[in-house]
């Protein structure tokens, strides 16, 4: 059964993610595009893909289905960051976009993301309709429409293009590249074998930044790692920063919509800190204001900053589509999640690891100080805050409602010696404690994993919270 999660459909390559199934989902997407198209001209769809096994072939098949349905398919010439495809959807005023990617998931997975004309993911309601339409196609036995690739290229229904240049131009106008250039920073860029390869290097090559790129070759197996920029996957980046005596290392995930970093001392800089640094920078250095949105699993430092700056704070379930919904409705200055998907006003309503890497360099440019000193100042002003996450791998998906019910029934009055001040069941179950620390237990929406998150004033307290979370996890899945 093809099922759409918080940001598209993901499945194991050659098991659920097959050419037949991709064509079915492409046909359902084409029908939805045609149904929603209100203009007088021919609808257009922008198609991109990542570096995973057969991604280029899957992308080509999507283009053939679109062309057969009378939709012009702009197909990327090579693997490209998801944010670049999103920006091209918006810049070309296309009806929609499709990206073949499983983002940060293990190499055996691939995925099918659908983007709306505004450059962000389609709504949860549209994904539900797309899933229903796909299931009806399967039940009917109707075959997807297909066209010969060469013939479609000759007729102009499939058009190969490079999504990089218009995207790079936008980013260099969006970020103060002169501030970055003035610092003459030494930067290591880690693409983690993903579609962000070459992006930061190409943009920074226009400045006086000294750049080294690692893990930038095409490697569909991702060197045996998950292409997620979290601490345990960035040992090579940490070593490269030390070896090059670099000022910072920047890592993007499999499709470059997420960010992680390493400072000059080899310390991992997680997305909570990056989000907080950029928010402070936008308000204090650039004088910008607006609402702030974060997911339920994101640092309490954002709450503290919003209170101090007098900004409205919105908290959403995990999944960038929830953030995008608010971006489309309100004046959002910055929105992001703990996994590293972050964006700012004036850009696409979707996470962009490339942009956030550049903004982190801009923060360093303004501060004219080492990154670890900038972070220490942030922690002094709005912390201390320490965070960690455990992933418990399951044999099968678990029902989120059942997890919440069981944990609500077992909810204690105190955790780690701190009173539980309130409980939030917006996404999984989150326990807020009297000292601003918190514990969240939630099943993943894309894979059979139970995620346990904790944030506290010290690392010892984080470890204690995670131990309690593990105990809650046993209750949740037994």
C-alpha positions as CSV (number, residue, x, y, z in Angstrom):
1,X,0.0,0.0,0.0
2,X,1.4,3.4,-1.0
3,X,1.1,5.7,2.0
4,X,2.0,9.4,2.2
5,X,3.5,10.8,5.4
6,X,4.3,14.3,6.6
7,X,6.3,15.1,3.4
8,X,5.5,12.6,0.7
9,X,5.7,8.9,0.0
10,X,8.8,6.9,1.0
11,X,9.6,3.3,0.6
12,X,12.4,0.8,0.1
13,X,13.8,0.8,-3.4
14,X,12.8,-2.3,-5.5
15,X,10.3,-3.4,-2.7
16,X,7.6,-0.7,-2.5
17,X,9.5,2.0,-4.4
18,X,9.3,0.5,-7.9
19,X,9.0,2.0,-11.4
20,X,5.4,0.8,-11.6
21,X,4.5,2.4,-8.3
22,X,6.3,5.7,-9.2
23,X,4.4,5.9,-12.4
24,X,1.1,5.4,-10.6
25,X,1.9,8.2,-8.1
26,X,3.1,10.4,-11.0
27,X,-0.2,9.7,-12.8
28,X,-2.2,10.6,-9.7
29,X,-0.1,13.8,-9.3
30,X,-0.6,14.7,-13.0
31,X,-4.4,14.3,-12.6
32,X,-4.4,16.5,-9.5
33,X,-2.3,19.2,-11.3
34,X,-4.7,19.2,-14.2
35,X,-7.7,19.4,-11.9
36,X,-6.3,22.3,-10.0
37,X,-4.8,24.2,-13.0
38,X,-6.8,27.4,-13.5
39,X,-4.6,29.3,-16.0
40,X,-5.1,29.5,-19.8
41,X,-1.7,28.1,-20.7
42,X,-0.2,24.6,-20.5
43,X,0.5,23.5,-16.9
44,X,4.2,23.0,-16.0
45,X,5.8,20.8,-13.4
46,X,9.5,21.1,-12.2
47,X,11.1,17.7,-11.5
48,X,14.3,17.0,-9.5
49,X,16.0,14.1,-7.9
50,X,18.8,13.2,-5.4
51,X,21.8,11.0,-5.6
52,X,20.2,7.7,-4.5
53,X,20.1,4.5,-6.6
54,X,18.0,5.0,-9.8
55,X,16.8,8.5,-8.8
56,X,17.6,9.9,-12.2
57,X,15.6,7.1,-13.9
58,X,12.7,7.6,-11.5
59,X,12.7,11.3,-12.3
60,X,12.7,10.6,-16.0
61,X,9.7,8.3,-15.6
62,X,7.8,11.0,-13.7
63,X,8.6,13.4,-16.6
64,X,7.3,10.9,-19.2
65,X,4.0,10.6,-17.3
66,X,3.6,14.3,-17.0
67,X,4.3,14.9,-20.7
68,X,1.8,12.1,-21.6
69,X,-0.8,14.0,-19.6
70,X,-0.2,17.2,-21.5
71,X,2.0,18.8,-18.8
72,X,5.3,20.4,-19.6
73,X,8.0,18.7,-17.5
74,X,11.1,20.7,-16.5
75,X,13.5,17.9,-15.6
76,X,16.8,18.7,-13.8
77,X,19.9,17.8,-15.8
78,X,21.5,16.2,-12.7
79,X,20.8,15.6,-9.0
80,X,20.0,18.9,-7.2
81,X,19.1,20.2,-3.8
82,X,15.4,20.0,-3.0
83,X,15.4,23.7,-2.1
84,X,16.7,24.6,-5.6
85,X,13.8,22.7,-7.2
86,X,11.4,24.4,-4.8
87,X,12.7,27.8,-5.7
88,X,12.5,27.0,-9.4
89,X,8.9,26.0,-9.0
90,X,8.2,29.5,-7.6
91,X,10.5,31.4,-10.0
92,X,9.0,29.7,-13.1
93,X,5.5,30.0,-11.8
94,X,5.0,26.3,-12.4
95,X,1.9,24.5,-11.2
96,X,3.8,22.1,-9.1
97,X,7.1,20.3,-8.4
98,X,8.1,16.7,-7.8
99,X,11.4,15.7,-6.1
100,X,12.5,12.1,-6.1
101,X,14.3,11.9,-2.7
102,X,14.1,10.2,0.7
103,X,15.9,13.1,2.2
104,X,17.8,11.9,5.3
105,X,16.5,8.3,5.4
106,X,18.8,5.3,4.9
107,X,20.2,4.6,1.4
108,X,17.8,1.7,0.7
109,X,14.9,4.2,0.7
110,X,13.7,6.5,-2.0
111,X,10.8,9.0,-1.9
112,X,8.3,11.1,-3.9
113,X,7.8,14.7,-2.6
114,X,5.2,17.0,-4.2
115,X,5.6,20.8,-4.1
116,X,2.9,23.4,-4.6
117,X,3.2,26.4,-6.9
118,X,4.4,28.6,-4.0
119,X,7.5,26.4,-3.6
120,X,6.6,24.5,-0.5
121,X,5.2,21.1,0.1
122,X,1.5,20.6,-0.7
123,X,-0.8,20.6,2.3
124,X,-1.6,17.5,4.4
125,X,-5.1,17.6,2.9
126,X,-3.7,17.5,-0.7
127,X,-1.4,14.6,0.2
128,X,-4.4,12.7,1.6
129,X,-6.3,13.4,-1.7
130,X,-3.3,12.3,-3.7
131,X,-3.1,9.1,-1.7
132,X,-6.8,8.4,-2.2
133,X,-6.4,9.1,-5.9
134,X,-3.5,6.7,-6.2
135,X,-5.4,3.9,-4.4
136,X,-8.3,4.4,-6.8
137,X,-6.0,4.1,-9.8
138,X,-4.6,0.9,-8.3
139,X,-8.1,-0.5,-7.7
140,X,-9.3,0.4,-11.2
141,X,-6.4,-1.3,-12.9
142,X,-5.9,1.8,-15.1
143,X,-2.3,2.1,-16.4
144,X,-0.5,5.4,-16.2
145,X,-0.1,7.4,-19.4
146,X,3.4,7.3,-20.8
147,X,5.2,8.9,-23.7
148,X,8.4,8.1,-25.4
149,X,11.2,10.2,-23.8
150,X,13.0,11.2,-27.0
151,X,9.8,12.2,-28.7
152,X,8.7,14.3,-25.7
153,X,12.0,16.1,-25.7
154,X,11.7,16.8,-29.4
155,X,8.2,18.2,-28.9
156,X,9.2,20.3,-26.0
157,X,7.0,18.5,-23.4
158,X,10.2,17.4,-21.5
159,X,12.8,20.1,-21.1
160,X,16.1,19.5,-19.4
161,X,17.5,22.4,-17.4
162,X,20.0,23.4,-14.7
163,X,18.1,24.5,-11.5
164,X,21.3,25.9,-9.9
165,X,21.9,29.3,-11.4
166,X,18.6,31.1,-10.6
167,X,18.7,29.6,-7.2
168,X,22.3,30.6,-6.5
169,X,21.6,34.1,-7.8
170,X,18.7,34.4,-5.3
171,X,20.8,33.2,-2.4
172,X,23.7,35.6,-3.1
173,X,21.2,38.5,-3.2
174,X,19.5,37.2,0.0
175,X,22.7,36.9,2.1
176,X,25.3,39.6,2.7
177,X,28.1,37.9,0.8
178,X,30.4,40.8,1.4
179,X,30.3,40.3,5.1
180,X,31.2,36.6,4.6
181,X,33.9,37.5,2.1
182,X,35.5,40.1,4.5
183,X,36.1,37.4,7.1
184,X,38.1,35.2,4.7
185,X,36.9,32.2,6.5
186,X,38.2,28.6,6.1
187,X,35.1,26.4,5.6
188,X,34.7,22.7,5.1
189,X,31.5,21.8,3.2
190,X,30.2,18.2,3.7
191,X,27.5,17.1,1.3
192,X,27.3,13.7,3.0
193,X,27.2,12.2,-0.5
194,X,23.9,13.9,-1.1
195,X,22.4,16.3,-3.6
196,X,23.9,19.4,-1.9
197,X,27.3,18.4,-3.4
198,X,29.0,21.4,-4.9
199,X,26.2,23.9,-3.9
200,X,27.9,25.8,-1.0
201,X,31.3,25.5,-2.7
202,X,30.0,27.1,-5.9
203,X,28.4,30.0,-4.1
204,X,31.3,30.6,-1.7
205,X,33.8,30.5,-4.6
206,X,32.7,34.0,-5.5
207,X,34.1,35.2,-2.1
208,X,37.4,35.2,-0.4
209,X,36.4,32.1,1.5
210,X,38.8,29.2,1.5
211,X,36.8,26.1,0.8
212,X,37.3,22.3,1.1
213,X,34.5,19.9,0.2
214,X,34.3,16.4,1.4
215,X,31.9,13.5,0.6
216,X,30.9,15.3,-2.6
217,X,31.2,12.5,-5.1
218,X,28.2,10.5,-6.4
219,X,27.8,7.6,-4.0
220,X,24.3,6.1,-3.8
221,X,25.2,4.1,-0.8
222,X,26.2,7.2,1.2
223,X,29.4,5.5,2.4
224,X,27.4,3.3,4.7
225,X,25.9,6.2,6.7
226,X,22.5,7.8,6.9
227,X,22.8,11.2,5.2
228,X,21.5,13.0,8.3
229,X,23.7,15.8,9.6
230,X,23.6,14.7,13.3
231,X,26.7,14.3,15.5
232,X,27.3,10.5,15.0
233,X,27.3,10.9,11.2
234,X,29.8,13.8,11.1
235,X,33.0,12.3,12.3
236,X,34.6,12.8,8.9
237,X,33.6,16.5,8.9
238,X,35.0,16.9,12.4
239,X,38.3,15.4,11.3
240,X,38.4,17.5,8.1
241,X,37.8,20.7,10.1
242,X,40.7,19.8,12.4
243,X,43.0,18.8,9.6
244,X,42.3,22.1,7.6
245,X,42.4,24.3,10.7
246,X,39.0,25.5,9.5
247,X,36.7,28.0,11.1
248,X,33.6,26.0,10.6
249,X,32.3,22.8,8.9
250,X,28.8,22.9,7.3
251,X,26.9,19.7,6.5
252,X,23.8,19.2,4.5
253,X,21.6,16.1,4.4
254,X,20.7,13.8,1.5
255,X,18.6,16.4,-0.4
256,X,20.2,19.5,1.3
257,X,17.0,20.8,3.0
258,X,18.6,20.3,6.4
259,X,21.8,21.7,8.1
260,X,24.3,20.7,10.8
261,X,27.7,22.2,11.6
262,X,31.0,21.7,13.5
263,X,32.9,24.6,15.0
264,X,36.7,25.1,14.9
265,X,37.1,23.2,18.2
266,X,35.4,20.1,16.8
267,X,32.1,20.6,18.6
268,X,28.9,19.7,16.9
269,X,26.6,22.7,16.4
270,X,23.0,21.3,16.3
271,X,20.1,22.9,14.4
272,X,18.6,24.2,17.7
273,X,21.7,26.5,18.1
274,X,21.8,27.4,14.4
275,X,18.1,28.4,14.5
276,X,18.6,30.5,17.6
277,X,21.8,32.2,16.3
278,X,20.0,33.2,13.1
279,X,16.9,34.4,14.9
280,X,19.0,36.6,17.2
281,X,21.0,37.8,14.1
282,X,17.8,38.8,12.2
283,X,16.4,40.7,15.2
284,X,19.5,42.3,16.7
285,X,21.8,42.8,13.6
286,X,19.2,43.3,10.9
287,X,16.4,44.9,12.9
288,X,13.8,42.5,11.5
289,X,10.6,41.5,13.2
290,X,7.7,39.0,12.7
291,X,6.2,35.9,14.1
292,X,8.4,32.9,14.9
293,X,7.3,29.2,14.3
294,X,9.0,26.1,15.6
295,X,8.0,22.4,15.9
296,X,7.2,20.8,19.2
297,X,10.7,19.2,19.3
298,X,12.7,22.4,19.0
299,X,14.7,24.2,21.7
300,X,13.2,26.3,24.5
301,X,15.7,29.0,23.7
302,X,13.4,30.1,20.9
303,X,10.6,30.5,23.4
304,X,12.9,32.7,25.6
305,X,14.0,34.8,22.6
306,X,10.4,35.3,21.4
307,X,9.4,36.5,24.9
308,X,12.4,38.9,25.2
309,X,12.0,40.3,21.7
310,X,8.2,40.6,21.9
311,X,7.5,38.2,19.0
312,X,4.5,35.9,18.6
313,X,5.6,32.3,18.9
314,X,3.7,29.4,17.2
315,X,4.4,25.7,18.0
316,X,3.5,23.0,15.5
317,X,3.7,19.2,15.1
318,X,6.9,17.8,13.6
319,X,6.9,18.1,9.8
320,X,7.8,21.2,7.7
321,X,4.3,21.2,6.1
322,X,2.9,22.5,9.3
323,X,5.4,25.3,9.3
324,X,4.7,26.1,5.7
325,X,1.0,26.4,6.4
326,X,1.7,29.2,8.9
327,X,4.2,30.9,6.5
328,X,1.5,31.1,3.9
329,X,-1.0,32.6,6.4
330,X,1.1,34.9,8.7
331,X,4.1,37.2,8.6
332,X,6.7,34.6,9.7
333,X,10.2,35.9,10.3
334,X,11.8,32.4,10.7
335,X,10.4,28.9,10.9
336,X,12.2,25.6,11.6
337,X,12.5,22.3,13.3
338,X,15.0,20.4,15.4
339,X,16.0,18.2,12.5
340,X,17.6,21.1,10.7
341,X,14.9,22.2,8.2
342,X,14.8,26.0,8.6
343,X,13.8,28.9,6.4
344,X,13.4,32.7,6.8
345,X,11.1,35.3,5.4
346,X,11.5,36.1,1.7
347,X,12.6,32.6,0.8
348,X,10.7,29.5,0.0
349,X,8.3,28.0,2.6
350,X,10.5,25.0,3.1
351,X,13.7,24.0,4.8
352,X,17.0,25.0,3.1
353,X,20.3,23.7,4.4
354,X,22.3,25.6,1.8
355,X,20.7,29.0,2.8
356,X,21.1,28.2,6.5
357,X,24.8,27.4,6.0
358,X,25.3,30.8,4.4
359,X,23.3,32.6,7.1
360,X,25.5,30.9,9.7
361,X,28.6,32.3,7.9
362,X,26.8,35.7,7.8
363,X,26.4,35.5,11.6
364,X,30.1,34.9,11.9
365,X,30.8,37.8,9.6
366,X,28.8,40.2,11.7
367,X,30.2,38.9,15.0
368,X,33.8,38.8,13.8
369,X,34.5,36.1,16.5
370,X,35.0,32.3,16.5
371,X,31.8,30.3,16.3
372,X,32.3,28.7,19.7
373,X,32.5,32.2,21.3
374,X,29.3,33.3,19.5
375,X,27.5,30.2,20.8
376,X,28.8,30.7,24.3
377,X,27.4,34.2,24.3
378,X,24.0,32.9,23.0
379,X,23.9,30.3,25.8
380,X,24.7,32.9,28.4
381,X,22.0,35.1,27.1
382,X,19.2,32.5,26.5
383,X,20.4,29.2,28.0
384,X,22.0,27.1,29.1
385,X,20.3,24.5,26.9
386,X,21.5,21.0,26.2
387,X,19.7,18.6,23.9
388,X,19.8,15.0,22.8
389,X,17.6,12.4,20.9
390,X,17.4,8.7,21.0
391,X,15.8,6.6,18.2
392,X,14.3,3.2,19.1
393,X,14.0,1.1,16.0
394,X,10.8,-1.0,15.9
395,X,9.7,-4.0,13.9
396,X,6.8,-2.1,12.5
397,X,5.1,1.3,12.7
398,X,3.2,2.0,15.9
399,X,-0.1,4.0,16.1
400,X,0.6,7.5,17.4
401,X,-2.8,7.8,19.1
402,X,-2.2,4.5,21.0
403,X,1.3,5.7,22.2
404,X,-0.3,9.0,23.5
405,X,-3.1,7.2,25.3
406,X,-0.7,4.8,27.1
407,X,1.7,7.5,28.1
408,X,-1.1,9.8,29.3
409,X,-2.3,7.0,31.5
410,X,1.2,6.5,32.9
411,X,2.0,10.2,33.2
412,X,4.0,11.0,36.4
413,X,3.7,14.3,38.4
414,X,7.5,14.6,38.5
415,X,10.3,13.7,36.1
416,X,13.9,14.0,37.1
417,X,12.9,15.8,40.3
418,X,11.1,18.5,38.4
419,X,7.3,19.0,38.5
420,X,5.4,18.3,35.2
421,X,3.8,21.7,34.6
422,X,1.8,20.6,31.5
423,X,1.4,17.9,28.9
424,X,1.1,18.5,25.1
425,X,-0.3,15.8,22.8
426,X,0.1,17.9,19.6
427,X,2.5,15.3,18.2
428,X,3.3,12.3,20.4
429,X,3.4,13.4,24.0
430,X,5.6,16.1,25.4
431,X,6.1,16.7,29.2
432,X,7.0,20.3,30.1
433,X,8.9,20.6,33.4
434,X,9.2,23.4,35.9
435,X,12.8,24.5,35.0
436,X,11.9,24.7,31.2
437,X,13.3,21.3,30.5
438,X,11.1,18.9,28.5
439,X,10.8,15.3,27.3
440,X,9.0,14.3,24.1
441,X,8.1,10.7,22.9
442,X,6.7,10.4,19.4
443,X,6.6,7.8,16.7
444,X,8.2,8.8,13.4
445,X,5.8,9.5,10.5
446,X,8.1,8.1,7.8
447,X,9.8,5.0,9.3
448,X,9.3,2.4,12.1
449,X,11.1,4.4,14.8
450,X,10.1,5.7,18.2
451,X,11.9,9.1,18.7
452,X,12.7,10.2,22.2
453,X,13.8,13.9,22.6
454,X,15.0,15.8,25.7
455,X,16.3,19.2,26.5
456,X,17.5,20.5,29.9
457,X,19.9,22.8,31.6
458,X,22.8,20.3,31.8
459,X,24.0,17.2,30.0
460,X,23.5,15.1,33.1
461,X,19.8,16.2,33.2
462,X,19.4,15.4,29.5
463,X,20.8,11.9,30.1
464,X,18.4,11.4,33.0
465,X,15.4,12.5,30.9
466,X,16.4,10.2,28.1
467,X,16.5,7.3,30.5
468,X,13.0,8.1,31.6
469,X,12.1,8.4,28.0
470,X,13.4,4.9,27.3
471,X,11.1,3.6,30.1
472,X,8.2,5.5,28.6
473,X,9.1,4.0,25.2
474,X,8.8,0.4,26.6
475,X,5.3,1.4,27.9
476,X,4.3,2.8,24.6
477,X,5.2,-0.2,22.4
478,X,4.5,-3.2,24.6
